[in-house]
Amino acid sequence: MMPEFLGSSEHLDVAYFSMEFGLEPAMPTYSGGLGILAGDTIRAAADIKLSMVGVSLLHREGYFRQHLDSTGNQTETNAEWAPEQFLQLLPTRVLINLGGHQIQIQAWRYLVHGHSGHDVPVFFLDTAVPENPEWEQSLTGQLYRNDSKYRLSQEAVLGLGGVAMLRALGYRKIHSYHMNEGHSALVTLALTEERMWGHNLSAASEEDKEAVRQCCVFTTHTPIAAGHDEFPVPLVREVLGGERTDYLLTTGGCRNNALNMSNLAVDFSRYVNGVSMRHEAVSKCMYCNRSIDNNHCYINGTTVLRDDVTPCKYSEHPIDAITNGVHANTWTSSAMSKVYDRYIPEWRRDNHYLRYAVGIPLDVIWKAHQSAKQELFDEIKRRTGVILDPEVMTIGFARRATGYKRTDLIFADLERLRQIAKQAGRFQVVCGGKAHPNDGSGKELIRNIFKAGAELKDIIPVVYLEEYDMALAKYVCSGVDLWLNTPLKPLEASGTSGMKTALNGIPSLSILDGWWTEGHVESVTGWSIDDGWREQSNREEEIASLYNKLEKVILPMYYKAPTDYIAVMRYAIALNGPHFNAQRMVMQYLQNAYRHPINA
């Protein structure tokens, strides 16, 4: 029997493991897109009554709080919070062997309530118990600390401790273990140890390995090498012990005297997917004993140019694509939600009904958007004291500040921007996003935007909002008039910010990469930066395209043909909203990954 406090049976469709979950703004258990996606996945699972649980770490110190001075210099402090204000501490504890001794783990529970009335629990693992030594207590403290031993130990707590906790809580029969990025790859080791109970891991046969594969699903999210954790074998031996390390050395996860967590997850999964159609092709190059840099695979020292359509012929693993989606009920503004409730009353239950937004009168959409815009401007004034003009076109850009996101690309030619503002129409820019504490180039991007804003202040207001989180994201993604996205190709695996804006009737001006290659219909759902697909970015041509479309198409339409602009807003809802949502995404996982192991 399951413990009464869980309110669920021992049979479970999916255990969803993720290093981070974005569930509430005041719970700093996420750093950005990966955690927000995990939270949206759980919310959608609750909506469709999927038997699922989430597993993560507590992160008592959070990711970090961002502080920006007047010139854009970023400093950080810990994001400490009180878990008991949001979570229920469960009485169950488990033990795992780490670093040669036993570590105790407790769990906190958060319940996600779906529109259907179904609840999905998320369990946050916590090593901060008095019985653990001080360093081990800290393992569930900070998210993404720049310390390899700390990171590997955390990932052991997540994978090994997570499986142990699920068993202790009564979840005996789980159909699919979904690893959201490689941080949770040691789930596969935990399942192997269960299967080999009482025997040395060296006795594991190919049949044993295949049995584990049949339980596991892996989603990869990034084509950036730094996004895939890799640990030297001596460190793995120190943290996990000799028997586990010797076993891992026999798997596809260990190469070149290092354990690559993503490769381990791929090697032990029956189903593997990227997070967009484009990302599927990129991933097929990444997981074939090669690495990727722009449009090249490096294969045993030989450079191979990838075709932009044909999947990598060297790929050893079947990799599918399930494009990300966002939780419509969470990210749609209050004003626009009321419009949908009036004109499309079934939209919350089934997001496919957003297709019927084509029938919503344009003036109704515009009025709701103006309400959301004013809410954003009120929040900006509250936070910064800056007063923006609601009559002026407002461009939004809010992404993690790191090199390949190119957050400062629009400011490449300040004189050209001045000319555009004078000749085509006034505009203002709202930006946001954190740089990792150790990402010096990301911090420089923020300073560049502050510098550009200071030079443009006489004609183009530029606001950079600090501490960009879930709450602020909802204001920005529903209140700007145009969403800008300028990643370096082909490094945008998916991106979900533009999906959030589309739900609110805000079109995108974006590089054709990630999800936008699927959601883009020129001058219908938004606009592309540069025309047509190119495998690699050309900075000069992309800057020229961005400025030309802003000057000759978008600003003239906004000011001189507003009905046409609102029609684009309506199509952004009706064409992108029904597909790029988390309900569709989870249903695809259910059909292709959870119930049908097509990659077995």
C-alpha positions in Angstrom: 0.0 0.0 0.0 1.1 3.6 -0.7 1.5 5.9 2.3 -1.7 7.8 2.7 0.0 11.2 2.4 0.9 10.5 -1.2 -2.6 9.8 -2.5 -1.4 7.7 -5.4 -0.9 4.0 -6.3 2.4 2.1 -6.7 1.8 2.0 -10.4 3.2 5.1 -12.2 3.4 6.0 -15.8 6.3 8.4 -15.7 9.0 9.6 -13.2 10.3 12.8 -14.6 13.8 13.7 -13.4 15.2 17.2 -13.8 18.0 19.1 -12.0 15.7 22.2 -11.9 11.9 22.9 -11.8 10.3 26.3 -12.2 7.1 26.1 -10.3 6.7 29.4 -8.5 8.6 32.7 -8.8 9.4 32.7 -5.1 10.9 29.2 -5.2 14.4 29.7 -6.8 14.6 26.1 -7.8 15.4 26.9 -11.4 17.9 28.9 -13.4 16.0 29.5 -16.7 14.5 27.7 -19.7 15.3 24.1 -18.6 13.6 24.5 -15.3 10.6 26.4 -16.7 10.1 23.7 -19.3 10.2 21.1 -16.5 7.5 23.0 -14.6 5.4 23.4 -17.7 5.7 19.7 -18.4 4.4 18.8 -14.9 1.6 21.4 -15.2 0.5 19.9 -18.5 0.7 16.4 -17.2 -1.7 17.4 -14.4 -4.0 19.0 -16.9 -4.3 15.7 -18.9 -4.4 13.5 -15.8 -1.1 11.7 -16.6 0.2 9.5 -13.8 3.6 11.3 -13.3 5.8 12.5 -10.5 8.7 14.9 -10.7 12.1 14.5 -9.0 14.6 17.2 -8.4 16.9 18.8 -5.7 15.8 21.3 -3.2 18.5 24.0 -3.9 18.2 25.8 -0.6 20.5 28.6 -1.9 18.7 28.7 -5.2 20.5 29.8 -8.4 21.4 33.4 -7.5 19.9 36.8 -7.2 21.1 39.2 -9.8 22.1 42.8 -9.0 22.9 45.4 -11.7 24.5 48.8 -11.1 24.0 51.9 -13.2 26.4 50.7 -15.9 25.3 47.1 -16.0 27.8 45.4 -13.8 26.3 42.2 -12.5 26.9 40.9 -8.9 25.2 38.0 -7.3 23.9 36.9 -3.9 22.5 33.6 -2.8 18.8 33.2 -3.3 18.0 31.7 0.1 14.3 30.8 0.8 12.2 28.9 3.3 11.1 25.6 1.8 8.5 25.1 4.5 6.5 28.0 3.2 5.8 26.1 -0.1 6.5 22.5 0.5 5.6 19.6 2.7 8.4 17.7 4.4 7.8 14.0 4.1 8.8 11.6 7.0 10.7 9.2 4.7 14.5 9.1 4.4 16.8 7.0 2.3 20.5 6.3 2.3 23.0 6.3 -0.7 26.7 5.5 -0.7 28.7 8.4 -1.8 32.4 9.1 -1.4 32.8 5.9 0.5 30.1 6.6 3.2 26.4 6.7 3.7 24.4 9.9 3.1 20.9 10.5 4.3 18.3 12.1 2.0 14.9 13.5 2.9 12.3 14.8 0.5 9.9 17.7 0.3 6.7 17.5 -1.7 5.0 20.1 -3.9 1.6 19.4 -5.5 0.9 20.8 -9.0 -2.9 21.1 -9.5 -4.1 20.6 -13.0 -7.1 22.2 -14.7 -8.6 18.7 -14.7 -8.4 18.5 -10.9 -5.6 16.0 -11.1 -2.5 16.5 -8.9 1.1 15.7 -9.9 3.6 15.7 -7.0 7.2 17.0 -7.4 9.7 15.6 -4.8 12.6 17.8 -3.9 15.5 15.8 -2.5 17.4 17.4 0.5 20.7 16.3 2.1 20.6 19.1 4.8 19.9 16.8 7.6 21.8 16.9 10.9 23.1 13.3 10.5 25.1 14.2 7.4 28.6 15.9 7.5 28.7 19.6 6.7 29.8 19.2 3.1 27.3 16.6 2.3 24.6 18.8 3.8 25.5 21.4 1.3 24.9 19.2 -1.7 21.4 20.3 -2.2 22.3 23.9 -1.6 23.3 25.8 -4.8 22.1 25.2 -8.3 25.0 24.8 -10.9 27.9 25.6 -8.6 31.2 25.7 -10.6 32.7 22.8 -8.8 33.1 19.4 -10.5 33.0 17.3 -7.4 30.0 19.2 -6.1 28.2 18.8 -9.4 28.9 15.1 -9.8 27.8 14.5 -6.2 24.6 16.4 -6.8 23.9 14.4 -9.9 24.4 11.2 -7.8 21.9 12.5 -5.3 19.4 13.2 -8.0 19.8 9.9 -9.9 20.7 7.4 -7.2 18.9 9.1 -4.4 15.9 9.9 -6.6 15.3 6.2 -7.5 15.8 5.2 -3.9 13.3 7.8 -2.7 10.6 6.8 -5.1 11.0 3.2 -3.9 10.8 4.3 -0.3 7.6 6.3 -1.1 6.0 3.2 -2.5 6.5 3.7 -6.3 7.4 0.1 -7.2 6.3 -0.1 -10.8 7.3 2.8 -13.0 6.9 2.4 -16.8 9.2 5.2 -17.9 12.0 7.2 -16.2 12.3 10.4 -18.2 15.7 12.1 -17.8 15.4 15.8 -18.7 18.9 16.6 -19.8 22.0 14.6 -18.7 22.2 15.8 -15.1 19.9 12.8 -14.1 21.8 10.1 -16.1 22.7 8.2 -13.0 19.1 7.1 -12.8 20.4 4.4 -15.2 23.1 3.3 -12.8 20.5 3.1 -10.0 18.2 0.9 -12.1 21.1 -1.3 -13.0 22.1 -1.7 -9.3 18.5 -2.7 -8.5 18.5 -5.3 -11.2 21.9 -6.7 -10.0 20.8 -6.7 -6.3 23.2 -8.9 -4.4 25.6 -9.2 -7.3 28.6 -7.2 -8.5 27.9 -4.8 -11.3 30.6 -6.5 -13.4 28.1 -9.4 -13.8 25.6 -7.2 -15.6 24.9 -8.7 -19.0 23.8 -7.0 -22.2 20.3 -8.4 -21.3 20.5 -6.5 -18.1 21.5 -3.3 -19.8 18.7 -3.7 -22.4 16.2 -4.1 -19.5 17.3 -0.8 -18.1 17.1 0.8 -21.6 13.5 -0.3 -21.9 12.7 1.8 -18.9 14.4 5.1 -19.8 13.7 8.1 -22.0 16.1 11.0 -22.5 15.6 14.5 -23.7 18.6 16.5 -24.7 18.3 20.3 -24.8 21.6 21.9 -26.0 24.0 21.7 -28.9 26.6 23.5 -26.7 29.4 21.3 -25.4 29.5 23.2 -22.1 25.9 22.2 -21.5 26.8 18.6 -21.2 28.5 17.6 -17.9 31.7 15.6 -18.2 33.7 14.3 -15.3 37.3 12.8 -15.3 37.3 9.1 -14.3 39.5 9.7 -11.2 36.8 12.0 -9.8 34.1 9.5 -10.7 36.0 6.9 -8.8 36.3 9.2 -5.8 32.6 10.1 -5.7 30.9 6.9 -6.9 33.4 4.2 -5.9 35.4 1.6 -7.8 32.7 -0.9 -8.6 30.4 1.7 -10.2 33.2 3.4 -12.0 34.5 0.1 -13.5 31.0 -0.6 -14.7 30.5 2.8 -16.2 33.8 2.4 -18.1 32.1 -0.5 -20.0 29.3 1.8 -21.2 29.0 4.4 -24.0 29.1 7.1 -21.4 32.8 6.9 -20.7 35.2 8.0 -23.4 38.6 9.5 -23.4 39.0 8.8 -19.6 35.9 10.9 -18.8 32.2 10.3 -18.0 29.9 12.2 -20.2 26.5 12.3 -18.6 24.6 12.9 -21.8 26.3 10.1 -23.6 25.5 7.8 -20.6 21.8 8.8 -20.9 21.7 8.2 -24.6 23.4 4.8 -24.3 20.8 3.6 -21.7 17.6 5.0 -23.2 15.1 3.3 -25.4 13.9 6.7 -26.7 16.0 9.9 -27.2 14.8 13.2 -28.6 15.8 16.7 -29.3 13.5 19.6 -28.7 12.8 20.8 -32.2 13.0 19.5 -35.7 16.2 21.4 -36.3 17.7 20.2 -33.0 17.0 16.6 -34.0 19.5 16.9 -36.9 22.0 18.7 -34.7 21.7 16.1 -32.0 22.3 13.2 -34.4 25.7 14.7 -35.0 26.4 15.3 -31.3 25.7 11.7 -30.2 27.8 9.8 -32.7 31.2 9.9 -30.9 31.7 13.4 -32.3 31.3 17.0 -31.2 29.6 19.9 -32.9 30.9 23.4 -33.7 28.6 25.5 -35.8 28.0 23.3 -38.9 30.7 20.8 -38.5 31.1 17.4 -37.0 34.5 16.5 -35.7 35.1 12.8 -36.3 38.4 11.3 -35.1 40.1 14.6 -36.0 38.5 14.9 -39.4 36.0 17.7 -40.1 32.8 16.7 -41.8 30.4 19.3 -43.1 26.8 18.5 -42.1 24.0 18.7 -44.7 21.3 21.1 -43.6 18.5 18.6 -44.3 19.9 15.0 -44.2 20.4 13.6 -40.7 24.0 12.8 -39.9 25.0 9.6 -41.6 27.4 8.8 -38.9 24.7 8.7 -36.2 24.7 5.6 -34.1 21.6 6.3 -32.0 18.0 6.8 -33.2 17.1 10.4 -32.2 13.6 11.8 -32.6 12.2 15.3 -32.2 9.5 16.5 -29.9 9.4 20.3 -30.1 9.0 22.1 -26.8 5.8 23.8 -25.7 4.8 26.1 -22.9 1.9 25.9 -20.5 -0.8 28.1 -21.9 -2.8 28.7 -18.7 0.4 29.8 -16.9 1.8 32.2 -19.5 -1.2 33.9 -21.0 -2.0 37.3 -19.5 -5.0 37.8 -17.3 -6.5 40.2 -20.0 -6.0 37.8 -22.9 -7.2 34.8 -20.8 -10.5 36.6 -20.2 -10.8 37.0 -24.0 -10.2 33.3 -24.6 -12.6 32.4 -21.9 -15.3 34.5 -23.6 -14.6 33.4 -27.2 -13.0 30.0 -26.8 -14.3 28.6 -23.5 -12.7 25.2 -24.0 -9.1 26.5 -24.5 -7.9 25.7 -20.9 -9.0 22.1 -21.1 -7.7 21.6 -24.7 -5.2 24.1 -26.1 -6.0 23.0 -29.6 -9.1 25.2 -29.4 -6.8 28.3 -29.6 -7.0 27.7 -33.4 -10.4 29.4 -33.1 -8.7 32.6 -32.2 -9.1 33.5 -35.9 -12.7 34.4 -35.0 -11.9 36.9 -32.2 -12.5 40.5 -33.3 -9.3 42.4 -33.9 -10.3 45.3 -31.6 -10.9 42.8 -28.7 -7.4 41.4 -29.1 -5.9 44.9 -29.2 -7.7 46.0 -26.1 -6.6 43.0 -24.2 -3.0 43.6 -25.4 -3.1 47.2 -24.3 -4.1 46.1 -20.9 -1.2 43.7 -20.6 1.1 46.4 -22.0 0.1 48.8 -19.3 0.6 46.2 -16.6 4.1 45.7 -17.9 4.8 49.4 -17.9 3.4 49.8 -14.4 5.8 47.0 -13.2 8.7 48.6 -15.0 8.0 51.9 -13.2 7.6 50.1 -9.9 11.0 48.4 -10.3 13.1 51.1 -12.0 11.2 54.4 -11.9 11.4 54.5 -15.7 8.2 55.6 -17.4 7.6 54.2 -20.9 5.1 55.6 -23.5 2.3 53.0 -24.2 1.8 54.6 -27.6 5.3 53.7 -28.7 6.1 50.3 -30.2 7.9 48.2 -27.6 10.4 45.5 -28.5 11.1 42.8 -26.0 14.2 40.7 -25.6 14.8 38.6 -22.5 17.1 35.6 -22.6 20.0 34.2 -20.6 22.9 36.5 -21.2 25.5 34.4 -22.9 27.6 34.6 -26.0 25.5 32.6 -28.5 22.3 34.3 -27.5 23.8 37.6 -28.9 21.6 39.7 -26.7 23.2 42.9 -27.9 22.9 42.2 -31.7 20.2 44.9 -32.2 22.6 47.5 -30.9 25.3 46.7 -33.5 24.8 50.1 -35.3 23.5 52.8 -33.0 23.4 55.5 -35.7 21.3 53.2 -38.0 18.9 52.7 -35.1 18.6 56.5 -34.6 17.8 56.9 -38.3 15.1 54.1 -38.1 13.5 55.7 -35.1 13.4 59.1 -36.9 12.2 57.9 -40.3 10.1 54.8 -39.7 8.7 55.4 -36.2 9.6 55.6 -32.6 10.3 52.4 -30.6 11.6 51.4 -27.2 13.4 48.3 -26.0 12.8 46.2 -22.9 15.5 43.6 -22.0 16.3 41.2 -19.3 18.3 38.1 -18.4 21.0 36.8 -16.1 24.6 35.9 -16.9 26.1 32.9 -15.1 28.4 34.2 -12.4 31.4 32.7 -14.2 30.4 33.9 -17.7 32.5 36.9 -18.2 31.4 37.4 -21.8 27.7 37.1 -20.8 28.3 39.9 -18.2 30.0 42.0 -20.9 26.8 41.6 -23.1 24.8 43.2 -20.3 27.2 46.1 -20.0 27.1 46.6 -23.7 23.3 47.0 -23.6 23.6 49.5 -20.7 26.1 51.4 -22.7 24.0 51.4 -25.8 21.0 52.5 -23.8 22.9 55.5 -22.4 24.0 56.6 -25.9 20.4 56.2 -27.3 18.5 57.7 -24.4 17.7 60.9 -26.4 15.6 59.0 -28.9 15.3 55.3 -28.1 14.5 54.3 -24.4 16.2 51.1 -23.4 15.4 49.4 -20.1 17.3 46.4 -18.8 15.4 44.7 -16.0 17.4 42.9 -13.3 16.4 39.6 -11.6 14.5 38.3 -14.6 12.3 35.5 -13.2 9.0 33.7 -13.8 6.9 36.6 -12.6 8.7 39.3 -14.6 8.8 37.0 -17.7 5.0 36.9 -17.7 4.8 40.6 -17.7 7.3 41.0 -20.5 6.1 38.1 -22.6 2.6 39.5 -22.6 3.2 43.2 -22.6 5.7 44.1 -25.4 4.6 44.6 -29.0 7.3 42.6 -30.8 9.5 39.8 -29.6 13.2 39.8 -30.8 15.4 36.7 -30.7 18.9 36.7 -32.2 20.8 33.4 -31.4 23.8 32.2 -33.3 22.8 29.3 -35.7 22.5 26.4 -35.1 22.8 26.8 -31.3 19.2 27.5 -30.5 17.9 24.0 -29.6 14.3 25.2 -29.3 13.6 28.4 -27.3 10.3 28.9 -25.6 10.1 32.6 -24.9 8.6 33.3 -28.4 6.0 30.6 -27.7 5.0 32.5 -24.6 4.6 35.7 -26.5 2.6 34.0 -29.3 0.0 32.9 -26.8 -0.4 36.6 -25.9 -0.7 37.7 -29.5 2.8 39.0 -29.8 4.6 38.2 -33.1 8.3 37.4 -33.3 11.2 38.9 -35.3 13.7 36.0 -35.0 16.6 34.1 -36.4 15.4 31.0 -38.2 16.6 28.5 -35.7 15.0 26.3 -33.1 11.3 26.4 -32.8 11.0 29.4 -35.2 11.8 27.3 -38.2 8.5 25.5 -37.5 6.4 28.4 -36.2 7.5 31.1 -38.7 5.2 32.2 -41.5 6.5 35.4 -43.0 4.3 38.4 -42.3 1.6 36.1 -40.9 2.9 34.9 -37.5 5.9 37.2 -37.5 9.1 37.8 -39.4 12.4 36.1 -39.9 15.8 37.7 -39.6 17.5 36.9 -42.9 15.5 35.1 -45.5 15.5 31.3 -45.8 17.5 28.7 -44.0 21.2 29.0 -43.7 23.3 26.5 -41.8 25.5 29.2 -40.2 24.9 32.7 -39.1 26.3 35.6 -41.1 26.4 38.4 -38.6 26.5 41.3 -41.2 23.7 39.9 -43.2 21.5 39.2 -40.2 22.1 42.7 -38.8 21.1 44.2 -42.2 18.0 42.0 -42.3 17.0 42.9 -38.8 17.2 46.7 -39.5 15.6 46.5 -42.9 12.5 44.6 -41.7 12.2 46.8 -38.7 12.5 50.0 -40.8 10.6 49.0 -44.0 8.0 46.4 -42.8 7.3 46.2 -39.1 7.3 49.8 -37.9 5.4 51.1 -40.9 2.8 48.4 -40.4 2.5 49.1 -36.7 1.9 52.9 -37.1 0.4 53.2 -40.6 -1.6 49.9 -41.0 -2.4 48.9 -37.4 -5.2 46.6 -38.5 -2.8 44.6 -40.5 -0.4 44.4 -37.5 -3.2 43.2 -35.2 -4.1 40.6 -37.8 -0.5 39.3 -37.5 -1.0 39.2 -33.7 -4.2 37.2 -34.1 -2.5 34.7 -36.5 0.4 34.3 -34.0 -2.2 33.1 -31.5 -4.3 31.0 -33.9 -1.4 29.3 -35.8 1.3 29.0 -33.1 -0.8 28.8 -29.9 -2.5 25.4 -30.7 0.8 23.7 -31.4 3.6 25.2 -29.3 2.0 24.4 -26.0 2.9 21.9 -23.3 -0.3 19.9 -23.6 0.6 18.9 -27.2 4.2 18.3 -26.1 3.2 15.9 -23.3 0.8 14.1 -25.5 3.6 13.5 -28.0 5.8 12.1 -25.2 2.9 9.9 -24.1 2.3 8.6 -27.6 5.9 8.3 -28.9 8.1 7.9 -25.8 6.2 6.7 -22.8 3.8 4.2 -24.3 5.6 3.1 -27.4 9.4 2.4 -27.1 9.9 2.9 -30.9 13.7 3.3 -30.4 14.1 -0.1 -28.7 
